[in-house]
């Protein structure tokens, strides 16, 4: 188990290495809300995205709703399979808000064609750390304030 985590950390570090520090926003690290009931997935995402972003992980739909209500997130990474409900309802609620951050759906569950409303979808666990990093960086670049 430890060797698996070490290999994963190495993969994440290699994926982020070409981008260097301050690539996304040189003046401030954007906030990413990671909504996922899987603690291992949270560890992977945080390892990949920190220090370029400030990642907040929540494991339940209720926690996600509170975090989003508090605001300030540039991106939401969502796995809709949550212990207290279907994260698709969170996505639907976000789609109704003008100030909503984009959502990257990162899940083993393939969304119904055209039904997600997410800015992007990546299949878990088949997405490489490099692909995940590029998707996150691309979505954050689209929402970054003009310099």
TIVEX-228804 format. One record per residue (C-alpha): residue number from 1; x, y, z; residue in one letter. Coordinates in steps of 0.25 Angstrom, whole numbers, plus 5000, padded with zeros to 4 digits. Layout:
N
{sevex = NUM, px = X, py = Y, pz = Z, miti = a}
...
This chain:
147
{sevex = 1, px = 5000, py = 5000, pz = 5000, miti = x}
{sevex = 2, px = 5011, py = 5010, pz = 5004, miti = x}
{sevex = 3, px = 5018, py = 5007, pz = 4991, miti = x}
{sevex = 4, px = 5006, py = 5009, pz = 4983, miti = x}
{sevex = 5, px = 5004, py = 5023, pz = 4989, miti = x}
{sevex = 6, px = 5019, py = 5026, pz = 4987, miti = x}
{sevex = 7, px = 5018, py = 5023, pz = 4972, miti = x}
{sevex = 8, px = 5005, py = 5032, pz = 4971, miti = x}
{sevex = 9, px = 5013, py = 5043, pz = 4978, miti = x}
{sevex = 10, px = 5024, py = 5042, pz = 4968, miti = x}
{sevex = 11, px = 5014, py = 5041, pz = 4956, miti = x}
{sevex = 12, px = 5007, py = 5054, pz = 4962, miti = x}
{sevex = 13, px = 5021, py = 5061, pz = 4963, miti = x}
{sevex = 14, px = 5025, py = 5058, pz = 4949, miti = x}
{sevex = 15, px = 5012, py = 5062, pz = 4944, miti = x}
{sevex = 16, px = 5013, py = 5076, pz = 4950, miti = x}
{sevex = 17, px = 5028, py = 5078, pz = 4949, miti = x}
{sevex = 18, px = 5028, py = 5084, pz = 4935, miti = x}
{sevex = 19, px = 5019, py = 5095, pz = 4939, miti = x}
{sevex = 20, px = 5027, py = 5101, pz = 4950, miti = x}
{sevex = 21, px = 5023, py = 5110, pz = 4961, miti = x}
{sevex = 22, px = 5013, py = 5121, pz = 4958, miti = x}
{sevex = 23, px = 5008, py = 5116, pz = 4945, miti = x}
{sevex = 24, px = 4993, py = 5118, pz = 4947, miti = x}
{sevex = 25, px = 4992, py = 5131, pz = 4954, miti = x}
{sevex = 26, px = 5006, py = 5138, pz = 4958, miti = x}
{sevex = 27, px = 4999, py = 5147, pz = 4969, miti = x}
{sevex = 28, px = 4990, py = 5137, pz = 4976, miti = x}
{sevex = 29, px = 4987, py = 5122, pz = 4976, miti = x}
{sevex = 30, px = 4973, py = 5120, pz = 4972, miti = x}
{sevex = 31, px = 4964, py = 5112, pz = 4981, miti = x}
{sevex = 32, px = 4959, py = 5098, pz = 4977, miti = x}
{sevex = 33, px = 4948, py = 5091, pz = 4984, miti = x}
{sevex = 34, px = 4949, py = 5076, pz = 4983, miti = x}
{sevex = 35, px = 4936, py = 5068, pz = 4986, miti = x}
{sevex = 36, px = 4939, py = 5054, pz = 4987, miti = x}
{sevex = 37, px = 4936, py = 5043, pz = 4997, miti = x}
{sevex = 38, px = 4949, py = 5036, pz = 4994, miti = x}
{sevex = 39, px = 4960, py = 5040, pz = 5003, miti = x}
{sevex = 40, px = 4971, py = 5034, pz = 4994, miti = x}
{sevex = 41, px = 4965, py = 5042, pz = 4983, miti = x}
{sevex = 42, px = 4966, py = 5055, pz = 4991, miti = x}
{sevex = 43, px = 4981, py = 5051, pz = 4995, miti = x}
{sevex = 44, px = 4984, py = 5050, pz = 4980, miti = x}
{sevex = 45, px = 4977, py = 5063, pz = 4976, miti = x}
{sevex = 46, px = 4984, py = 5071, pz = 4987, miti = x}
{sevex = 47, px = 4997, py = 5065, pz = 4984, miti = x}
{sevex = 48, px = 4996, py = 5068, pz = 4969, miti = x}
{sevex = 49, px = 4990, py = 5083, pz = 4971, miti = x}
{sevex = 50, px = 4998, py = 5088, pz = 4983, miti = x}
{sevex = 51, px = 5005, py = 5098, pz = 4983, miti = x}
{sevex = 52, px = 4999, py = 5104, pz = 4970, miti = x}
{sevex = 53, px = 4985, py = 5104, pz = 4976, miti = x}
{sevex = 54, px = 4979, py = 5104, pz = 4990, miti = x}
{sevex = 55, px = 4971, py = 5091, pz = 4990, miti = x}
{sevex = 56, px = 4959, py = 5089, pz = 5000, miti = x}
{sevex = 57, px = 4954, py = 5075, pz = 5001, miti = x}
{sevex = 58, px = 4940, py = 5071, pz = 5006, miti = x}
{sevex = 59, px = 4934, py = 5057, pz = 5006, miti = x}
{sevex = 60, px = 4919, py = 5060, pz = 5006, miti = x}
{sevex = 61, px = 4908, py = 5067, pz = 4999, miti = x}
{sevex = 62, px = 4905, py = 5075, pz = 5011, miti = x}
{sevex = 63, px = 4919, py = 5080, pz = 5013, miti = x}
{sevex = 64, px = 4920, py = 5083, pz = 4998, miti = x}
{sevex = 65, px = 4907, py = 5092, pz = 4999, miti = x}
{sevex = 66, px = 4913, py = 5099, pz = 5011, miti = x}
{sevex = 67, px = 4926, py = 5102, pz = 5004, miti = x}
{sevex = 68, px = 4920, py = 5107, pz = 4991, miti = x}
{sevex = 69, px = 4911, py = 5116, pz = 4999, miti = x}
{sevex = 70, px = 4923, py = 5122, pz = 5006, miti = x}
{sevex = 71, px = 4928, py = 5125, pz = 4992, miti = x}
{sevex = 72, px = 4942, py = 5128, pz = 4987, miti = x}
{sevex = 73, px = 4945, py = 5116, pz = 4978, miti = x}
{sevex = 74, px = 4951, py = 5117, pz = 4964, miti = x}
{sevex = 75, px = 4947, py = 5102, pz = 4961, miti = x}
{sevex = 76, px = 4940, py = 5090, pz = 4967, miti = x}
{sevex = 77, px = 4945, py = 5076, pz = 4964, miti = x}
{sevex = 78, px = 4933, py = 5067, pz = 4967, miti = x}
{sevex = 79, px = 4931, py = 5052, pz = 4968, miti = x}
{sevex = 80, px = 4916, py = 5051, pz = 4969, miti = x}
{sevex = 81, px = 4916, py = 5038, pz = 4977, miti = x}
{sevex = 82, px = 4915, py = 5043, pz = 4991, miti = x}
{sevex = 83, px = 4912, py = 5036, pz = 5004, miti = x}
{sevex = 84, px = 4900, py = 5046, pz = 5007, miti = x}
{sevex = 85, px = 4894, py = 5048, pz = 4993, miti = x}
{sevex = 86, px = 4896, py = 5049, pz = 4978, miti = x}
{sevex = 87, px = 4906, py = 5060, pz = 4974, miti = x}
{sevex = 88, px = 4898, py = 5062, pz = 4961, miti = x}
{sevex = 89, px = 4888, py = 5071, pz = 4969, miti = x}
{sevex = 90, px = 4900, py = 5080, pz = 4973, miti = x}
{sevex = 91, px = 4904, py = 5081, pz = 4959, miti = x}
{sevex = 92, px = 4889, py = 5085, pz = 4955, miti = x}
{sevex = 93, px = 4889, py = 5095, pz = 4966, miti = x}
{sevex = 94, px = 4902, py = 5101, pz = 4962, miti = x}
{sevex = 95, px = 4897, py = 5102, pz = 4947, miti = x}
{sevex = 96, px = 4886, py = 5111, pz = 4952, miti = x}
{sevex = 97, px = 4896, py = 5121, pz = 4958, miti = x}
{sevex = 98, px = 4902, py = 5133, pz = 4950, miti = x}
{sevex = 99, px = 4914, py = 5133, pz = 4959, miti = x}
{sevex = 100, px = 4916, py = 5118, pz = 4959, miti = x}
{sevex = 101, px = 4930, py = 5113, pz = 4957, miti = x}
{sevex = 102, px = 4933, py = 5103, pz = 4946, miti = x}
{sevex = 103, px = 4931, py = 5088, pz = 4950, miti = x}
{sevex = 104, px = 4941, py = 5077, pz = 4946, miti = x}
{sevex = 105, px = 4933, py = 5064, pz = 4947, miti = x}
{sevex = 106, px = 4944, py = 5054, pz = 4951, miti = x}
{sevex = 107, px = 4937, py = 5041, pz = 4953, miti = x}
{sevex = 108, px = 4937, py = 5026, pz = 4950, miti = x}
{sevex = 109, px = 4922, py = 5028, pz = 4946, miti = x}
{sevex = 110, px = 4920, py = 5032, pz = 4932, miti = x}
{sevex = 111, px = 4910, py = 5044, pz = 4931, miti = x}
{sevex = 112, px = 4898, py = 5042, pz = 4922, miti = x}
{sevex = 113, px = 4901, py = 5049, pz = 4908, miti = x}
{sevex = 114, px = 4899, py = 5064, pz = 4909, miti = x}
{sevex = 115, px = 4893, py = 5063, pz = 4923, miti = x}
{sevex = 116, px = 4904, py = 5068, pz = 4932, miti = x}
{sevex = 117, px = 4905, py = 5083, pz = 4931, miti = x}
{sevex = 118, px = 4920, py = 5081, pz = 4935, miti = x}
{sevex = 119, px = 4931, py = 5089, pz = 4928, miti = x}
{sevex = 120, px = 4939, py = 5076, pz = 4926, miti = x}
{sevex = 121, px = 4938, py = 5061, pz = 4929, miti = x}
{sevex = 122, px = 4950, py = 5052, pz = 4933, miti = x}
{sevex = 123, px = 4948, py = 5037, pz = 4935, miti = x}
{sevex = 124, px = 4954, py = 5032, pz = 4949, miti = x}
{sevex = 125, px = 4963, py = 5025, pz = 4951, miti = x}
{sevex = 126, px = 4967, py = 5024, pz = 4936, miti = x}
{sevex = 127, px = 4972, py = 5038, pz = 4935, miti = x}
{sevex = 128, px = 4987, py = 5041, pz = 4937, miti = x}
{sevex = 129, px = 4992, py = 5051, pz = 4947, miti = x}
{sevex = 130, px = 4997, py = 5059, pz = 4935, miti = x}
{sevex = 131, px = 4983, py = 5059, pz = 4928, miti = x}
{sevex = 132, px = 4976, py = 5063, pz = 4941, miti = x}
{sevex = 133, px = 4986, py = 5074, pz = 4943, miti = x}
{sevex = 134, px = 4984, py = 5080, pz = 4929, miti = x}
{sevex = 135, px = 4969, py = 5079, pz = 4931, miti = x}
{sevex = 136, px = 4970, py = 5087, pz = 4944, miti = x}
{sevex = 137, px = 4980, py = 5097, pz = 4939, miti = x}
{sevex = 138, px = 4972, py = 5099, pz = 4926, miti = x}
{sevex = 139, px = 4959, py = 5102, pz = 4933, miti = x}
{sevex = 140, px = 4966, py = 5111, pz = 4943, miti = x}
{sevex = 141, px = 4973, py = 5119, pz = 4932, miti = x}
{sevex = 142, px = 4959, py = 5121, pz = 4926, miti = x}
{sevex = 143, px = 4953, py = 5127, pz = 4938, miti = x}
{sevex = 144, px = 4966, py = 5135, pz = 4943, miti = x}
{sevex = 145, px = 4964, py = 5150, pz = 4944, miti = x}
{sevex = 146, px = 4971, py = 5158, pz = 4934, miti = x}
{sevex = 147, px = 4984, py = 5164, pz = 4938, miti = x}
